[in-house]
């Protein structure tokens, strides 16, 4: 049995030709745009963004953008109100599940070890997913570009993936709605001791990223795409930020073979949360899962060709569909990694 495989979802992904050479400055300089009106805020260096020691004012709407405790708050007030209930409930659930820790060692061990032991099986999946992304996707893209990769880590959480990417020599930018110091972007300060400089961190939503177009080599939806309220809009925003030939990766979002299984999972999940926490955790009308039909629609609208990567997560995980069928239960979710390259604009 092969431990890892990648199969085209519909047809073979065309091989990308040699990219024109670029100066290193194009990787370590980033142009921001106003989260409110989308006017350019100008270029600044990657290191300066990481340190958060600059301030910007939009020339059109005069909206300020200044880092707070090293995190750039790129979420307009109206959108912050929109997400307020979701953030409150999500932070509560994450604390109850033991997603953070007071010790720096906890964060430095992720994703390969969960020192609390409370979510080891999930971190085991995250670790294998990241190894696959590193070896099967990023290594080839790095050879093609021949420079450190500029990577958007969307749904970065405590920054574990950005930390791993930075240790590999890439230039990650972490984006998340949560900025708390337990499980959000604030927790990334634990990585300062092992990095030359901490990666830039932005509190922003998936559908309105505070970056000018065509600047990144790779966008990774880090267990976050299924939180999108509009898959079409979210994917379009990621594509906008990518250079031609850039790669989109959807990692660790639940997939089902048909819509009915996803709908059943969503209802079961809401009932479970209501029983355990006293609320249904439905503050967002998020997509919550992927299906072949949903991916086909996105592929057609955005001129993409998806490749489905099936990662070996162990015999217990592989047997789940057979066990569910034997017990006459619904199909369990699968974590299929999807990638695509942006060919045209």
For each residue, the residues with C-beta under 8 A, 3 or more apart:
1: 312
2: 5 312
3: 312
4: 132 136 309 310 311 312
5: 2 309 310
6: 136 307 308 309 310
7: 307 308 309 310
8: 11 12 13 305 306 307 308
9: 292 295 299 305 306 307 308 338
10: 296 299 305 306
11: 8 305
12: 8
13: 8 305 307 340 341
14: 305 343
15:
16: 19 144 245 341 343
17:
18: 144
19: 16 22 144 145 245
20:
21: 146
22: 19 26 27 145 147
23: 26
24: 27 28 147 148
25: 28 29
26: 22 23 29
27: 22 24 46 147 148 149 150 171 217
28: 24 25 45 46 47 148 171
29: 25 26 43 44 45 46
30: 43 44 45 46 49 150 173 200 211 215
31: 40 41 42 43 211 212 215
32: 40 41 42 44 56 65 210 211 212
33: 38 39 40 41 210 211 212
34: 37 38 39 40 41 58 60 61 63 65 210
35: 38 63 65 74 75 76 204 208 210
36: 58 61 63 76
37: 34 58 60 61 63
38: 33 34 35
39: 33 34 58 59 60 61
40: 31 32 33 34 212
41: 31 32 33 34 56 58 65
42: 31 32 56
43: 29 30 31
44: 29 30 32 48 49 54
45: 28 29 30 48 49
46: 27 28 29 30 49 50 171 200
47: 28 50 51 197
48: 44 45 51 53 54
49: 30 44 45 46 52 54 72 173 200
50: 46 47 70 197 198 199 200
51: 47 48 70 197 198
52: 49 67 68 69 70 71 72 200
53: 48 67
54: 44 48 49 66 67
55: 64 65 66
56: 32 41 42 64 65 66
57: 62 63 64 65
58: 34 36 37 39 41 61 62 63 64 65
59: 39 62
60: 34 37 39
61: 34 36 37 39 58
62: 57 58 59
63: 34 35 36 37 57 58 76
64: 55 56 57 58
65: 32 34 35 41 55 56 57 58 72 73 74 210
66: 54 55 56 72
67: 52 53 54 70 71 72 73
68: 52 71 72 73
69: 52 186
70: 50 51 52 67 189 198 201
71: 52 67 68 179 185 186 201 202 203
72: 49 52 65 66 67 68 200 201 202 203 204 210
73: 65 67 68 179 203
74: 35 65 202 203 204 209 210
75: 35 79 80 83 177 203 204 205
76: 35 36 63 79 80 208
77: 80 81
78: 81 82
79: 75 76 82 83 205 208
80: 75 76 77 83 84
81: 77 78 84
82: 78 79
83: 75 79 80 86 87 177 205 283 284
84: 80 81 87 88
85: 88 89 283
86: 83 89 90 177 283 284
87: 83 84 90 91 177 178 283
88: 84 85 91 92 283
89: 85 86 92 93 277 279 281 283
90: 86 87 93 94 178 281 283
91: 87 88 94 95 178 180 182 183 184
92: 88 89 95 96 277
93: 89 90 96 97 273 277 281
94: 90 91 97 99 100 182 183
95: 91 92 98 99 100 182 183
96: 92 93 277
97: 93 94 118 119
98: 95 101 116 118 119
99: 94 95 119 182 183
100: 94 95 106 158 182 183 187
101: 98 106 107 115 116
102: 106
103: 106 115
104: 107 108 190 193
105: 108 109 115
106: 100 101 102 103 109 110 114 115 116 190
107: 101 104 110 158 159 160 163 187 188 190 191
108: 104 105 163 190 191 194
109: 105 106 112 113 114 115
110: 106 107 113 114 123 126 158 160 163
111: 123 126 127 130 160 161 164
112: 109 123 127
113: 109 110 120 123
114: 106 109 110 117 118 119 120 122 123
115: 101 103 105 106 109
116: 98 101 106 119
117: 114 120
118: 97 98 114
119: 97 98 99 114 116 122 123
120: 113 114 117 123 124
121: 124 125
122: 114 119 125 126
123: 110 111 112 113 114 119 120 126 127
124: 120 121 127 128 313 314
125: 121 122 128 129 252 313 317 335
126: 110 111 122 123 129 130 160 223 252
127: 111 112 123 124 130 131
128: 124 125 131 132 311 312 313
129: 125 126 132 133 251 252 311 335 337
130: 111 126 127 133 134 161 164
131: 127 128 134 135
132: 4 128 129 135 136 137 309 311 337
133: 129 130 136 137 138 220 249 251 337
134: 130 131 137 138 139 164 168
135: 131 132 138 139
136: 4 6 132 133 139 140 309
137: 132 133 134 140 141 218 247 249 339
138: 133 134 135 141 142 149 151 168 170 218
139: 134 135 136 142 143
140: 136 137 143 144
141: 137 138 144 145 149 217 218 247
142: 138 139 145 146 148 149 170
143: 139 140 146
144: 16 18 19 140 141 245
145: 19 22 141 142 149 217
146: 21 142 143
147: 22 24 27
148: 24 27 28 142 169 170 171
149: 27 138 141 142 145 165 170 171 217 218
150: 27 30 170 171 173 215 216 217 218
151: 138 165 170 171 172 173 216 217 218 219 220
152: 172 173 175 209 211 216 218 219 220 238 241
153: 156 159 161 162 165 172 173 174 175 220 222
154: 175 176 206 219 220 221 222 224 225 238
155: 175 176 206 221 222 223 224 225 227
156: 153 159 161 162 174 175 176 185 188 201 222
157: 160 176 178 183 184 185 187 222
158: 100 107 110 183 184 185 187 188 190
159: 107 153 156 162 163 174 185 187 188 191 199 201
160: 107 110 111 126 157 163 164
161: 111 130 153 156 164 165 172 174 220 222
162: 153 156 159 165 166 172 173 174 188 199
163: 107 108 110 159 160 166 167 188 191 194 195 199
164: 111 130 134 160 161 167 168
165: 149 151 153 161 162 168 170 172 199
166: 162 163 169 170 171 172 191 195 199
167: 163 164 194 195
168: 134 138 164 165
169: 148 166
170: 138 142 148 149 150 151 165 166
171: 27 28 46 148 149 150 151 166 199
172: 151 152 153 161 162 165 166 199
173: 30 49 150 151 152 153 162 199 200 201 202 211 216
174: 153 156 159 161 162 185 188 199 200 201 202
175: 152 153 154 155 156 201 202 203 204 206 209
176: 154 155 156 157 179 184 185 201 203 204
177: 75 83 86 87 184 203 204 205
178: 87 90 91 157 183 184 185 203
179: 71 73 176 184 185 186 201 203
180: 91 183 184 185 186 187
181: 184 186 187 189
182: 91 94 95 99 100 186 187
183: 91 94 95 99 100 157 158 178 180 187
184: 91 157 158 176 177 178 179 180 181 187
185: 71 156 157 158 159 174 176 178 179 180 188 201 202 203
186: 69 71 179 180 181 182 189
187: 100 107 157 158 159 180 181 182 183 184 190
188: 107 156 158 159 162 163 174 185 191 198 199 201
189: 70 181 186 192 198
190: 104 106 107 108 158 187 193
191: 107 108 159 163 166 188 194 195 198
192: 189 195 198
193: 104 190
194: 108 163 167 191
195: 163 166 167 191 192 198 199
196:
197: 47 50 51
198: 50 51 70 188 189 191 192 195 201
199: 50 159 162 163 165 166 171 172 173 174 188 195
200: 30 46 49 50 52 72 173 174
201: 70 71 72 156 159 173 174 175 176 179 185 188 198
202: 71 72 74 173 174 175 185 209 210
203: 71 72 73 74 75 175 176 177 178 179 185
204: 35 72 74 75 175 176 177 208 209 210
205: 75 79 83 177 208 209
206: 154 155 175 209 221 224 225 227 228 234 237 238
207: 228 229 230 233 234 237
208: 35 76 79 204 205 237
209: 74 152 175 202 204 205 206 237 238 240 241
210: 32 33 34 35 65 72 74 202 204
211: 30 31 32 33 152 173 215 216 241
212: 31 32 33 40 215
213: 240 241
214: 240 241 242 243 244
215: 30 31 150 211 212 241 243
216: 150 151 152 173 211 219 241 242 243 246
217: 27 141 145 149 150 151 242 243 246 247
218: 137 138 141 149 150 151 152 242 246 247 248 249
219: 151 152 154 216 238 241 242 246 247 248 249
220: 133 151 152 153 154 161 249 251
221: 154 155 206 224 225 238 248 249 250 251 253
222: 153 154 155 156 157 161 251 252
223: 126 155 251 252 253
224: 154 155 206 221 227 228 253
225: 154 155 206 221 228 231 234 250 253 287 290
226: 253 254 286 287 288 289 290
227: 155 206 224 284 286 287 288
228: 206 207 224 225 231 233 234 286 287
229: 207 234 284 285 286 287
230: 207 233 234
231: 225 228 234 235 287 294 298
232: 235 236 297 298 301 302
233: 207 228 230 236 237
234: 206 207 225 228 229 230 231 237 238
235: 231 232 238 239 248 298 302
236: 232 233 239 240 302
237: 206 207 208 209 233 234 240 241
238: 152 154 206 209 219 221 234 235 241 242 248
239: 235 236 242 248 302 342
240: 209 213 214 236 237
241: 152 209 211 213 214 215 216 219 237 238
242: 214 216 217 218 219 238 239 246 247 248 342
243: 214 215 216 217 246 342
244: 214 342 343 344 345
245: 16 19 144 341 342 343
246: 216 217 218 219 242 243 341 342
247: 137 141 217 218 219 242 339 340 341 342
248: 218 219 221 235 238 239 242 304 339 340 341 342
249: 133 137 218 219 220 221 337 338 339
250: 221 225 253 290 337 338 339
251: 129 133 220 221 222 223 335 337
252: 125 126 129 222 223 335 337
253: 221 223 224 225 226 250 289 290 335
254: 226 262 265 288 289 290 333 334 335
255: 289 290 291 333 334 335 336
256: 259 261 262 265 289 290 291 331 333 334
257: 261 291 292 331
258: 261 262 291 331
259: 256 262 263 291 293
260: 263 264
261: 256 257 258 264 265 330 331
262: 254 256 258 259 265 266 288 289 291
263: 259 260 266 267
264: 260 261 267 268 330
265: 254 256 261 262 268 269 288 289 330 333
266: 262 263 269 270 288 289
267: 263 264 270 271
268: 264 265 271 272 330
269: 265 266 272 273 281 288
270: 266 267 273 274 280 281 282
271: 267 268 274 275 280
272: 268 269 275 276
273: 93 269 270 276 277 279 280 281
274: 270 271 277 278 279 280
275: 271 272
276: 272 273
277: 89 92 93 96 273 274 281
278: 274
279: 89 273 274
280: 270 271 273 274
281: 89 90 93 269 270 273 277
282: 270 285
283: 83 85 86 87 88 89 90
284: 83 86 227 229
285: 229 282
286: 226 227 228 229
287: 225 226 227 228 229 231 290 294
288: 226 227 254 262 265 266 269
289: 226 253 254 255 256 262 265 266 333
290: 225 226 250 253 254 255 256 287 294 295 336 338
291: 255 256 257 258 259 262 294 295
292: 9 257 295 296
293: 259 296 297
294: 231 287 290 291 297 298
295: 9 290 291 292 298 299 306 338
296: 10 292 293 299 300
297: 232 293 294 300 301
298: 231 232 235 294 295 301 302 304 306
299: 9 10 295 296 302 304 305 306 340
300: 296 297
301: 232 297 298
302: 232 235 236 239 298 299
303: 343 344
304: 248 298 299 340 341 342
305: 8 9 10 11 13 14 299 340 341
306: 8 9 10 295 298 299 338 339 340
307: 6 7 8 9 13 338 339 340
308: 6 7 8 9 336 337 338
309: 4 5 6 7 132 136 336 337 338 339
310: 4 5 6 7 336 337
311: 4 128 129 132 335 337
312: 1 2 3 4 128 318
313: 124 125 128 317 318 335
314: 124 317 318
315: 318 319
316: 319 320
317: 125 313 314 320
318: 312 313 314 315
319: 315 316 322 323
320: 316 317 323 324 332
321: 324 325 331 332 334
322: 319 325 326
323: 319 320 326 327
324: 320 321 327 329 330 331 332
325: 321 322 328 329 331
326: 322 323
327: 323 324
328: 325
329: 324 325 332
330: 261 264 265 268 324
331: 256 257 258 261 321 324 325
332: 320 321 324 329
333: 254 255 256 265 289
334: 254 255 256 321
335: 125 129 251 252 253 254 255 311 313
336: 255 290 308 309 310
337: 129 132 133 249 250 251 252 308 309 310 311
338: 9 249 250 290 295 306 307 308 309
339: 137 247 248 249 250 306 307 309
340: 13 247 248 299 304 305 306 307
341: 13 16 245 246 247 248 304 305
342: 239 242 243 244 245 246 247 248 304 345
343: 14 16 244 245 303
344: 244 303
345: 244 342
